[in-house]
Amino acid sequence: MSVASNLLPANTSGIETDTSGWTAGSNTTLSKSTRFYNGAASLGLTATSAGTVTATTSARVAVVAGQEYTAYSYWANAVAAAGRSATVRVDWYAAVSGGSAISSVTSAAGSLPNATTWATPPPILIGTAPVGAQYASVTVTCTGLSAGATVVTDQVQFGPPNGPAGVLPYNTSGVEVDTSGWAAWTNVTLARSSTAAWEGWYSLQLTSVAAGEVHAGMSANVPVTPGVEYLASVTVRPGTGAGGLEVRAELRWYDAGGSYLSSSPSTPWNPAEGVWTRATSIGVAPEGATQARLRLRTAASAAGQTWLCDRMALAATPVPAGSLVGYNVQSIEVDASGWTALSGCTISRTTETAWEGAACLRIDETGTSGMDATVALSTAVPVVPRQAYQVAPMLKLGAGAAGRLFTTTYSWFNSADELIRSASVTWSLGSSAGTGWYVPTTSAVAPSGAATLVVAFRIESPLIGQPAFLDDVQITPGGLAVIADPVPTSYSASVALQGLTSGGYTYWGLWRQGADGALVPIRGPQTDLTQVSIVGDTTVVEDYEAPLGVQVRYYLKIWTGSSYRSVLSDPVTIPEPPSTEIVIKDPGLPARQTTAVVSKGGQPQWTRRARQGVNPVRGRSRPIIVSDVRTSREGTMTLVTETAEDLASMWWLLETGNVLLIQWPSLWGERDVYVSVGDVVEAPYIEYAEYTDRLWTIPLTEVDRPIGGVTGSAGRTWATVLSDHPDAMDLLTSYASWLGVYTGLEGT
C-alpha cells in the first residue's frame, strides 16, 4: 500500500510547517503536534465536545476521471484511550472550488490502540474517479473522542496506487482493502493477512484444506486482446512446511461471453519457506480471447499449509512494437532459455538486480584463456531483407568496467539456414560503466536474401568475479541505418538515412568510403554534409560523385560533442557505361552530364610540368636548380559523339565553364578526376554535312574537388514539376527563370 506519487502538497501530507493545508470540521480544533509518524510533526485534532473530529484538505487536487486512486493516513492517541476508530474519505468534484461532490469513497474504519502508539495498518481506501470528476479532496475523521481529547494523524497520502502495471485493480493485486477480488476454487480457504506483505500492509493468504492441488482464482475476468503476449505473476511466501512445493501463476482465457477457452502453459516455481519469490508465467491470448483471469495454483502436501501472495499482476508484456523476441528473451523473467553461452562464461537468471521487471541475465566470466565472454540468442528470429534492425540491451558491469569493449554481432542467415554475413559493432564503455546500467545501442541492415538473424554479445577482457548483467534486450525494426541503391540512369547513388533522431543527438554527417577505407564527404544542397542539424528522422541524399563499377559504402555518423553513434552501409556498385565510354558531370549541377566515346588514342597523355629555375654559376659546370612542387596534370582528351542530341548534351555541359568530373571505365586503371576545361574544338568526324558525328578535342587541367553545394537533381522531370505545382500560375510565381524550373530552386 503506497502511492506512486502523492498528490497532496508536502505540508498538507506531513504538517511539518503549519496546519494551513487543512480546514477543521465541526467540533474540531486543529493544531501542529510534535508527535509524528515520520518527520517532526503531525496534525492534531481536538474535540470541542464529545464525539467526532474531522478535517478536510483546504485545496482540492486535480484528478483524472476513470483513474484509480488510493488514500490513507496514520493515527495515534495523544493520551491512551479505548474505543476510537479512524477513517479517510475522498470526495470527487467537477470544479476546483464550490459545488457539490459527485460522489465519495470512504475507507473501512481502523481502530486506534488503547495506547499512544501509531495504529498500523492505517485505514486505507481505493477508489476510481467517476465520470466528470476533475478534482478531489481528502477528509480524515476519528470517532469516540471525549471533550478536550486529541488525536493526531500524519503522512496523509493520496494518489495513483503504486501497484504493478497491468489490467488488475489495485485491490485485486494487493488486497489492501479486502479479498473481494479473489475466490477459493479448489481445496483452499482465503484470508487477508497483515503478518507479512511484499508491498503495503496486507497479503492474500491461501490455506490448504487437505493435501493436493490448491486453486484460487480471480473473482472476475479482465479484458485482453487476442494475439497479444501477457505476463501473469504473483510474489509468494510459503509458510511452515510449504517451502519447495510447486507454485504456478496461470493465465486462463475466455471469450466475449465469458466461456473458458484455454490456459497458457504455466511455469512451475519452487519458492523457499519464508522467502518472497516472484512466480511468473507468459502466454499469448489465443484467437477469440477477449477476457482473462489469473489462477494461483500450488500443491499442498498436508492440510493447513499456507502461502502468502502479494503483488499479483496480469499485464501485457512491455515489448516494443514489432519486437523480434518475446518477453522472456527480452527480460529473462521466467528463465534464461532464450540465451546461450557461446564462450568464456556461464549464464543464469538472477533477481539480485534488474533494470525492468524482477530478473535479468547474469553472465559469469570464466576467464578461459583467449576467450571473451560471449552470449547469443538461442533461436534465430525472422527478418526482412533490406530492413534495418536495432538492438538495445541494458548492460550492467562490475567494478573496473570503464574502458572495456562490448561488441554486438549480427549474423544473417538465408532461408536454408546458411550464414550470409556477420557484422559487428563495438562500444567502448566510458567512465560511467560499472556504476549503473548502460545501453550500448546498435543497428544494422538485413542484407538481400536474409531470412533470419542471430544476435550475439561479447564482453572483452574478462574480469573473474565481476559478473555482467543483461536485461530488457530490445530487438526491433528501425534504428540508425544507411541504405544505398544505385541509380543507373544518372550514374549516381541514392542514399536513404533513417533513425537520425534516435538517441537525441544534434548533428549528422555522411561520407563515402572506398576500397582503401578513405572517407570522402558527400555533397549536399549548400556544402558537404559533414555537419547537418538533425530536424527529422529520415532523409534521402543523392551522391553524383561516386566512382562507377567499383564497390563503395556510406558511413553515417550522428553526434553531440564527443558522444556519437555511427553505421556503415552495405556495399553498393553503380553500373558504368560500355568500356569505351566515359561519363562527364557537373558536380554542382548534376542535371548537366553526358557520356561520350573516347576515340582511339584519345585518352589523355598527362603532363605534370616542373616548376624550377636553372641558375648557371660562373666557374662551375653544374647549375643550381631551385624547384617547387610540380603542377597538376594537364592533357588533351579526344571524344566522339554521334547524334545531334549527343552534340547538344556536350555543349549543354561545357558551356557553363564550371569544373567538371570525369569518370573513367573501371578497367582503365584511371582514377576519377576533377578538371577545368580549356578551349574546346568541335570538328566533323566525317566530311559530309549530313552526318552529325563530331570529334571533340578537349584540353584538361586537373583541379581540386570544387567547394559548394549541389543544385537540382539529375532525376528532375516535367512529372516532378507537375506534382509540385497545382497550376501554371503557381509555377510562374515560384521561379524567376527557366533555370529555376529546371533545378527546382524557387526564386531562381
Helices and strands as residue ranges (DSSP letters): H 10-14, E 22-24, E 28-33, E 42-47, E 51-57, E 61-62, E 68-77, E 85-93, E 103-106, E 110-111, E 124-128, E 135-145, E 150-159, H 170-174, E 182-186, E 188-193, E 203-208, E 212-218, E 222-223, E 229-238, E 247-254, E 260-263, E 277-284, E 291-300, E 306-316, H 327-331, E 339-343, E 345-350, E 360-365, E 373-377, E 381-382, E 388-396, E 405-413, E 419-428, E 437-438, E 442-445, E 452-459, E 468-477, E 481-487, G 488-490, E 492-498, E 507-513, E 519-521, E 532-533, E 539-543, E 551-560, E 563-568, E 572-573, E 581-585, E 593-598, E 611-615, E 624-628, E 634-641, H 644-654, E 660-663, G 666-668, E 673-677, E 681-684, E 694-702, H 718-724, H 728-734, H 738-743
